[in-house]
Amino acid sequence: MKLRRFISMMLIVTMLTVFAGCGNKDDRTQAAKKLNLSGPITVNVWYNDSAYESYLEFVARQFKKSNELVTINPVYIEADSYINYIYDESVRNNNACDIYFLTSEEMEKAYLSGLTSENDMYPEVYNENVYGKAAMTACSYGGKLYGYPVSFNTSFLVYNKKYAEAVDTIDQIRNISDNYQITDENQDVSMVFEWDPDSMFLNYAAAGAYINIGGVNAENRAEVSLNEEKIKKVLTKYAQLKDAFGIDRNTVSLKECADLFSTGNMLYTVLDADSLAEINVTDVDYGICEYPSMGDDLDSKAMSVTTMAVVNPYTKNVDASKAVARAISYDYADYLGNMAKKSCARADLKVKRAESYQKLHQIYSDSVVKAKYIGVGEVYMRYEIMLHQVYDGGNVDTAYSTFATTIEKTTKNNNENSTQSTK
């Protein structure tokens, strides 16, 4: 009897030890509790997308429960030039925020404005194992990590798993469309495939594998290259899609496609990550795969943009601001999707639609990070024009030649400006 009682006690002690260990490891309140503060402080968080409002207010309440000395104050900023506004308030008006939200494409501007503090306090959290490769690239500049990844956007193909399966190429979708038959089981489906061919962001993936803008870190303005042969093959197939699916790029929108898919009326469409919030509240059982390639011998590669929290170097509460940035991007990240209707940058969360979530994060991690250097917008605008030209029936060689010439001139000008600025 005594032996049995001893064994039972040891089992209880062991279980408590295990659960306590798990609790300490996963406790989202630890960063807040460990702050060494002598008195109450306010951490001002500026953001320029109102979708984050309810989420940031939630994080503020939770953080306050963990450390009553810290008040998080989310402030929505509506300014024509967001980074310039932050700079002016920080440097000239003695009104610096502690943390601000930033999209990755503006990273260089923020860095050169002196508005970035290094993300160096939680290396066990901010790494590729937790967020993936694209997030770490997007939040870095000059080899150092500055941002705390919050959410992201990218493009992909989504399909209704009740009636369809994953595909690799656009030809597979065409074949399904050409041979599709209406039955009693699928009578609610009114369309096999529709997408928005007008969007540069959605369709960058068509030739994205063959365009290098900014190098592996998406920040080197001198590193721009094009694979002419592959891009022309992509454009030739892309030009056939208008006749194949009968879609006018001026009349179809991403919102319309998301609506049709979320009601179960379409088998396949191309979406961005922001559109998933609408589908996630429905009963549609969907799957995710890469943007369909334009042929068996061609690849696709989506573009991504990451929204991050950045600690302002002008803050008077560095450690507290870094802890709050962690709370926003990591500790309470599992609430972000429902509250902000955004796709969370954190890849290791346990979610309801686990398979789709993991696939989405694989696509995001492997994606092309939209270049972060100043002046790159012209390149993407020209890519969009090229796609529009060939889709509307323009000559592929002419469209590519115009695009390539513009890229060459833009790169040359960027290099000259960069050289002059360093003299």
Order of alpha helices (4+ residues) and beta strands (2+ residues): alpha-alpha-beta-alpha-beta-alpha-beta-alpha-alpha-alpha-beta-beta-beta-alpha-beta-alpha-beta-beta-alpha-alpha-beta-alpha-beta-beta-alpha-alpha-beta-alpha-beta-alpha-alpha
